[in-house]
Each structure stands twice: as C-alpha cells, then as structure tokens.
Amino acid sequence: MLLLSHNKLERKKMNIDKGTQFVVSYIPENIDKEKNTKQKMVFRSALFDDKSKVWTTTKGETVLTYFDLDRNGYRTAKNFTITLKG
C-alpha cells in the first residue's frame, strides 16, 4: 500500500506496482544542499521500485522513499502528495 497524501484528512491508500512512475510533490528541508527558507515546493518524476517504501520515522512522521528520475538517485519525502502518471 502506498499513501497518496501524507495529510490525515486526505489520506487515501492504493496499490502501486513496482515499476510504476509518478510525480511526487513536497516541500524539502534543503534544495541543492541549501536550506529551503522560502518553503519552495518541488515536483519530481519518480519510480516505485524494490527499494521504495512508505514508512514512519522515529518522530512519527510518514515519509516516502522513492527513486528520483530527475536526479537519478533515491530521495525521501515527507508531507508529500503523489500524482500517478498516465
């Protein structure tokens, strides 16, 4: 199961097969190793694969680990929203 949104009021669950591409949007703490002081939202093309997962941090936050197709590496997003492609 994968969350479409981190927001408890909007939380919906759905199955996403490995190999599914989607767009994830969120406000990261840092962008290009600099503090995101303007709270800029990013939109990333992503892939759900064997290493992708939704999990809970020790602080109780729901986060998504995904493969970032734009940056060619794994990222973790909190306060995220997923939009399926296609």
C-alpha positions as CSV (number, residue, x, y, z in Angstrom):
1,M,0.0,0.0,0.0
2,L,1.2,3.5,-0.8
3,L,-0.2,6.7,0.5
4,L,-1.4,9.3,-2.0
5,S,-1.1,12.1,0.6
6,H,0.5,12.5,3.9
7,N,-2.4,14.6,5.2
8,K,-4.6,12.6,7.5
9,L,-7.7,14.3,6.3
10,E,-6.9,13.5,2.6
11,R,-5.2,10.2,3.2
12,K,-6.1,7.5,0.7
13,K,-4.4,4.2,0.1
14,M,-3.9,2.4,-3.1
15,N,-1.7,-0.3,-4.5
16,I,1.2,0.7,-6.7
17,D,3.1,-1.9,-8.6
18,K,6.8,-1.9,-8.8
19,G,7.9,-0.1,-11.9
20,T,5.1,2.5,-11.7
21,Q,6.1,6.1,-12.5
22,F,4.5,9.0,-10.7
23,V,5.1,12.6,-9.7
24,V,5.8,13.3,-6.0
25,S,5.4,16.9,-4.7
26,Y,6.6,18.2,-1.3
27,I,8.5,21.0,0.4
28,P,12.0,19.7,1.2
29,E,14.1,21.0,4.0
30,N,17.0,21.5,1.6
31,I,17.3,22.2,-2.1
32,D,20.8,21.6,-3.7
33,K,22.3,21.4,-0.2
34,E,20.9,24.8,0.8
35,K,18.1,25.5,3.4
36,N,14.7,25.9,1.7
37,T,13.9,29.1,3.6
38,K,11.2,30.2,1.1
39,Q,9.4,26.8,1.5
40,K,9.6,26.2,-2.2
41,M,7.6,23.1,-3.3
42,V,9.3,20.6,-5.6
43,F,7.8,18.3,-8.1
44,R,9.9,15.2,-9.0
45,S,9.4,12.4,-11.6
46,A,9.6,9.3,-9.5
47,L,9.7,5.5,-9.8
48,F,8.4,3.0,-7.3
49,D,10.8,0.1,-7.2
50,D,12.1,-2.6,-4.9
51,K,13.8,-0.1,-2.6
52,S,10.8,2.3,-2.5
53,K,8.7,2.3,0.6
54,V,6.4,4.3,2.9
55,W,7.5,4.3,6.5
56,T,7.3,6.0,9.8
57,T,10.2,7.9,11.3
58,T,11.2,7.8,14.9
59,K,9.4,11.2,15.2
60,G,6.2,9.7,14.0
61,E,6.3,11.3,10.5
62,T,5.1,9.3,7.5
63,V,7.7,9.5,4.7
64,L,8.2,8.1,1.2
65,T,11.5,6.8,-0.1
66,Y,11.4,6.8,-3.9
67,F,13.8,6.7,-6.9
68,D,14.1,10.3,-8.3
69,L,14.2,10.1,-12.1
70,D,15.2,13.7,-12.3
71,R,18.2,13.4,-10.1
72,N,19.0,9.7,-10.7
73,G,19.0,8.6,-7.1
74,Y,17.0,7.8,-4.0
75,R,15.2,10.5,-2.0
76,T,13.0,10.6,1.0
77,A,10.0,13.0,1.1
78,K,7.7,14.0,4.0
79,N,4.5,15.9,3.7
80,F,4.2,14.5,0.2
81,T,1.5,14.1,-2.4
82,I,1.6,11.6,-5.3
83,T,0.1,12.1,-8.7
84,L,0.1,9.0,-10.9
85,K,1.2,9.4,-14.5
86,G,-1.0,8.2,-17.3
